Amino acid sequence: MPLPYLGVAFVIKIGELLNSSLLALMYFGRLINLLIYTIIVYFSIKILPTGKYVFLLLALMPMSLYVASSISADSLNLALSFFII
C-alpha cells in the first residue's frame, strides 16, 4: 500500500527536480516523515482529555523518535496508533 510513502515520495521528487544528492534526498525523506509524525502526535495529544504527559513521554522515547525519522511505513503506523488510542 503506497499511502504511507506519499509524503516521502513528494519530497524526494522535489529534491530530484532541484538536483540534490542521494544523501540529501534520504535526509529530506527522513525529515518529512518526522514532521508528519510530529503533527499527528501533536493533534492526538491535543484532543486527549487525560494522560497527555504519558503520551508525550511515549512519543518522545528514543525508539519512537528513531522509527519516526526513518523512511518506512512504521512512522505513520506509530503516529496513527497514538491518534487512534
N, C-alpha and C positions, 0 to 999 in steps of 0.2 A: 504494500500500500504506500503510495508516494506522498501522501498528505503531510507526514511529519518532516519531510525534506524540502517542502516548498520554500520556506524562508531561506534555507541554506542555498538552494538552487538559484534563487533570485539574486542573492548577494554575490554568489560566485559568477553568475552571468554578467553582472555589473562589473565585477573585478576583471573578467576576461575582456570586456569592452575597453577597460582602462589599461590593458596590457600589464596587469600585475603578475608578479611571480607566483609560482605554485605555493610557496611557503606563505606568502601574503594571502592567497585565496583560502588556504587552510585556516589561518588565524581569523580572517573575516568570517568564515563559516562558524568557527567556534564562538566568536564574539556574538553573532546574531542568535545562535542557539542559547547562549547565556542570557541575552537580552529578552528573548521570548520567555524563557523560564522565569526570569525575574518579574516580568509583567504579569504573567499568570499567577505566580505565587503571591505577588502583592495584592491582586484583587481577591484571591482566595482568602488571604488573611484579613483583608478589609471587611469582608462580609461575614466573617465568623463572629458569633455572639460571645463565646468564651474560649479560652485556651489559645489566645493569639500568641502569647510568648512561647508556648510549647511548639506551635507550628513554625514560628520564626526560628527557634533553635534547630528544629529538624531540617528546615530549608537551608540553614547556614552550616550544616555539618560538612566536613571536608569531602566526604564521599558524595554527598548530594551536589555540591558545587563542582566536583570533578566530572560527574556524569552530566551535569547541566552544561558544562563547557566542552562537551565532546560532540563530534559530528556523527550523531546517531539518533535513532528514533527514541532512545531512552530518555532523553531530556524532556521531550514533550510528554511522554508517558508519565514521568515523575511529576511534572508540573500539573498535569490533568488529574493525577491521583490526589494531589493536595487540594485541587479545586473540587473534586467530587466528594471528598470527605467533609 
